[in-house]
């Protein structure tokens, strides 16, 4: 079995479906992410994944957001095949 994938583990161009949140993520962050559209069942695309731990850029619905590892590492995802 593979380790749980997170939003932070995505590379540029990869798509995923959000499956939930790590239980250690503070509720305030979880609520704010859901207000932005990062809710279970939503599909997300990683648009940019700069080097050296810089924030990654994600598209959810028709909106683009930048998240750093302090938050994105707590969003659990299921990677979609590249041709999906």
N, C-alpha and C positions, 0 to 999 in steps of 0.2 A: 504494500500500500504506500502511496506517495504522501509526502507531508502536505498539510493543508496549504493551499495557495491563497495568497492575499493580493489585494489590489496593488500593493507595493511591488510584488514579484513580477508584474507584467512588464513586457518589453514593448517598445514602440511598435504600433501596428497590431498588437494582440487585442482580442475582444474576450469579454468574460460576462458571466451572469453573477450578480451578487447573490450569495446564498445566506448571508447573515453577518453578525458582528462577533468578535471575540468578547467574551463576558467581562474581561478586564478593562474594556474601553469605557471611559466615563460616560454616564448617561447624557450629559450635556453635549458631548461630541457626537454621540449616536443620533440624538434628536436633530442637531444642526445638520449632519450629513443627510438625514432623511428629508429635511426641509429643502436641501439642495437637489434632491431627487435620487440620492444613493440609497435606495431601499431594496429589500430582497425581491428578486425576480427581475430587476432592472438590468439591462445590458449596458456595459461600459466599454469604451475603446480607449486604449492608452495611445495618445497622440505623440507625446514626446517623453523620452526617458533619458535626460541628461546624465552625464557622468558625475562622479564624486559626491553622490548623495543629494544632488540638487532636487528640488521638488519636481515631480512628474506632472504631466498635463493629461487630463482625462476628459473625454466627452461622454456626457450622460444626457440622453434625449437630444435636444438641440442646443445644449449649453456646454461650455468648456470651463473646467475648473483646474486649478493647480493645487496639489496636495503633497505634503512632505511625509516622510516615513513615520513621524510621530502619530499620524492619524491613519494613513493608508495601510499600514501594516496590520491594523485591527479589523479591516474589512475582508471577510472571507468570500472567496470567489470560486467559480468553476470556469476554467479556461474553455473557450470555444475553438473548434478547429478553424484554421486560417481561411478555408474556403466556405465557411458557413455564412 
